[in-house]
Amino acid sequence: MTYSKNRVHACRQACSDPANRAACLFAWKCEARPGNRVVDNKPPYTGKPGLCRPGVVMERLRTGEPLRKALHRVGTYEGFRSHCKLHEAWGIEAKALVEQNAEAGEKRRLKNFEKFTRRKNWTHCARGHKFTAENTRKIPGGRACRTCERMHANHTGPLMKPDVLAKVKEALRRKLRFVEIIKLVDKNTFYRQKRRDPEFAALCAEWRKGSRERYGRRQQKRNGAKRYNWIVGLLPKSFPEAGRPEIVSNVYEAVKGRYYSRRKDLRGAFGWKYVPECISLFVRDYWKLHPTKAFGDIRTPWSLDAPVSYENDTRLIDTVSEGLWTQ
């Protein structure tokens, strides 16, 4: 079992004596109990002045490490100073190495700082391109030249293989979408081929033009379907299915002409935002143009004054041979 040292320090004195170990209330988690192990990032405490592992410290100092890293997990500053007093020869060599490593570290720090400040004050990149707002890209720890990056992208990397290039050209001629084309070739290779090959770039420009036209047609069709469903949703639920396209057509004509005869106050300003409040007027106009279509079922029977058909003017009342009160 493993326990933290700060949880068992209270019973250290009681357990140090074997006679009192049995009376310790924390014996199940005490560091003095056999089988328990204490985890601590601090160097082991020996109870003696000096360092417990001076050989490791000296070896690290000789490799050029600073005193802080040389004492990591094997000693403390107090232990290092006491060990230097106890062992003078060891202390003279260790202090000399500490000063030497500290001086070397300071030189490295100043060199890195000078290098950073020198690059920060650069006005041109290594190839002579000026650092402007358009030509500069910020990266972690410095700046990057966009012109150099484009040159690197244009002149490095493989092009398409002949068989893959033929398939991609055929896909471009067939006006396939880009999501289908990148299944044949990598996206970076596609753009690299476009930058290096003028013929392929011209084919891509033609494909892009057709792609934009197709996207416009799809968008127009999609918007038209949404607009149609929106207008139909404004109509009464009892409105017949056969008359809905005519209402939608009348609404489109009014919006396109920016004029609706029922709303002369909106002459030249009629738009889609006025359609919801005017939809009842469009319905009235429809029934006014088709009065006979408002009748014919059990709830609204045919009017006796309605014509028999569209070909003649004979009324239904003229075809009645027997009245309701004749019998």
N, C-alpha and C positions, 0 to 999 in steps of 0.2 A: 504494500500500500504506500501511497505517496501523499504527503501533507505539506502544506506551506509552513515555513519557519515561523512566521508571525503568529500562527495559531497555537503554537506549543511552547513559546518562549516563557510563559508564566510558570510552567511546571518544570523548567529545566533544573532549578536548584533542588526541588524536592526529589527529582529522579536521579540526581547526581550521586546521592547516597543510596547504596543498595538496601539499607534498612528502611528508608522512606519510600522506596519505589513502589511497594505494594499499596501504600496509602494514597498514591497519586490518582486524582480523579480523571486525569486525561491520559492515563497509561495506554489506552487503546490507540491514541494518535500521537504519542510522545516520541521525540527523536531518540531518546535514550532507550526505548524498548527495542529489543532485537527484532529485526524484520521490517521495521519502519525506516523509510528513506525520506530525507528532507530535500526539497527542490528549492534552490536559491541561485540567482544570477550573480550574487556577490562572491568574491573569492573565498575559499574555505578558511575558516578561522582556526589557527593552530594554537593560539594562546601565547606564542613566542614572538618577540620583535623580529623584524626583517621580512624576507620573502620566503614563501614555501617552495617556489620553483624558480630560483634565480637563473638557472641555465636557460630556461625558455625565454626569459626576459632578455638576457644577453644575446641570444640567437636572433631574436626579433630586431633588436637595436642594430646589430651588425648588418642585417638585410636592408636597413634604411628606413624602418618604420618609426614613426614618432612615439614618444613615451606613452601617449594615451592608448595607442593600439598595442604597444608592447606589454602593457599591464592588463590587457583585457582578459578578465576571468582568471587571472593567476596572481594578482597582487593589487595593492593600493598605493597611492602616493605616499602615505605615511609609512607604509611598509618599505617602499623604495628608499626613502630618506633614512630610515633606521638601519636598513641593510647596508647603505653606503657608509654609515658611521661604524658599523660593526666590522665591515670588510673594506678597508681603505683602498687596497689595490683594485678590487672589483668596482668600488665606487668611483675611483678616478677614471677608469676606462669607460664606465657606464655614463658618467656625466659628460665626458668628451664626445661620446657617440650621440648623446641626447642633443648637445649643442650643434653638432655637425648635421644631424638629421633635421633639426628645426631650421637651420639656415638654408638647407637644400629645399625644404618645403616652402619657405618664404619666397625663394627664387622662383619656384614653380608657380606659386600663386601670382606673383607679380608678372611673370611671363604670360600666363593665361589672361590676366586682366589687361595687359598691354595688347595682346592679340585681339581680345574682344573689342577694346576701344578703337583699335586701328581699323578693324573691319566695320565697326559702326560708323566711322567717319568716311568710309569709301563712298565716292560718287559714281564709280563705274565698276562693273564686274570684272572678272579676270580676263574676259575676251573683249573688253572695251565697250560694252553696252551700258548706256547711262541708266542709273536707277531713277526712274520716274514713277509717278503714281500708277500709270498704266502698265509699266514694264516690271513692276516689283510685286513679289508675292511673299508675304510673311510666313516664315517657318519657325519651328521651335529653336530658339537660340540664334536667329539671324534672319537673313533675307535671301531670296532666290530670284534669279533673272528669268523672266518669262521667255525672252528671245532665245536664251540658251536652252531652255527646256523644250521649246518647239524645234530647235535645230537637232537636239538629241533624239526627239521622237521621230523626226523625219528621216534621219540617217542611221537609225539603229532598229533592229528587229527584223524578222523575216517577212516576206511578202506572201501572197496567196500562191498555192500550188496551181499548176495549169488546170487540173480537173476541177478544183474548188472554184477557181476564178470563172470557169465556164458555167458552173452551176449558179454562181451568184449573178452573173450577167443575165442569164436566162430568167432568174427570179426578178431582176430589175426590169427586164422587158415585159414580163407578165404583170407588172405593177403589184407585186406582193407587198404586204406590210413589213415593216422593219423587224417586228418581233418574229416573223417567219424567216427573215433573211439571216438574222444572227444565230439561228439554229444550224446554219451551214458553215459559218465562219465566226471566229472570235471578233468581238466588237473593236478592239484595238487594232487588229490586223486589217479590218475593213477600212477604218479611217486612215491607216498607214498606206494602204493601197490607193486610197482616194487622193492622198497628198502627193504621192510619187508618180502615179499614172494619169496623164492628162485625159486619155481616152475614157478611162474608168470614171474620172471625175465628171466628164461631160455626160456620161450615161447616168450617173447619180443625180446630176442636176435635172435631167429630163424626168427621171423617176420621181424626184422630189416635187417637181411641178405637178405631175399627175397625182401624186399622193395628196397634195394640198387640195386639189380640185375634188378628189374623192372624199376627203375629210369634210369639205364644205357641204357636199351633197348629203353625206350621212348626217351631219349636224342639222342641216335644214330639214331632212326627213324626220329626224328625232324630235326637233322642236315643233314641227308641224303636227306630229302625232300627239305631243303633249298639249298643244294649243287646242286641237280638236276635242280631246277628252275633257279639257277644262271648260270649253263652251257647252258641250253636251251635259256636263255636270251641273251647269246653271239652269238648264231647262227643267220644267216640271217632270216628275216621274211618269205621269200619265200621258205625256206627249208621245205621239206615234213615232215609231222607228223610221218610217219612210220619210217623214218630214224633217228629220234632224239635219241631214246634209244640206238641205235648202236654207235652214236657219244659219248654219255655219257659213255657207257661201255669202249670205246677205251681211253677216257680221264682218267677214273679210273685205267685202266690197266697201262697206262703210269706213272701216279702218284705213284701207288703202287710199280712199278718196278724201279722208279726213273730214267727212261730212255725212250727217244722217238727217233725213228730212224731218223726223220727229223731234229732233233737238237742234233747232236752228240757232239757238244761243251758242252752240259749240261749232259753228261753221268754221272750218279750217283748223279746228283743234280737237276733233273727235279722235280718240285713241283707245287703246286696250283697257286703260283704267276706268273708262266710262261704260264698258260692256256690261258689268254685273248690274248696274242700276238701270240699264236700258234693255235688258234681255226680255222683260215683259212686253215692251213696245215691239220688239221683233216678233214675238209670239202673236201679238194682236195683228200685225201686218200679215203674218202667214195665214191666219184664219180669215182675214178680210179678203185675201186673194183666193182662198180655197174654202168658201163657206160650206160647201156640201161635205167636205171631209170632216167637219165637226159633228156629223150625225151618222147614224147607221147601226149603232149597237143597241142593246136592250136598255141601257141607261139614257142614251140620247137617240131616240128613233128618228127616222127620216122625216123631214118636214114635207107636208103635203104640197107645198108650193115649190118644192125642188123639182128640177127637170128629170125626166125619165133617164136620159142619157146625154152625153155631150154632143151628139149629132143632131138632136132636135130640141125644140122648145116645149114639148108636151110636158105638162105638169103631172105629178102623181095623182092629184085630186081628180084629174080628168079620166083616169083609168079606173076609178072606183066605181064598181057596179052595184054595190049594195052598201047602204049606210048602217050606222050603228043602231039607229032607232027605228029602222023599217020593220023589224019583226016585233 
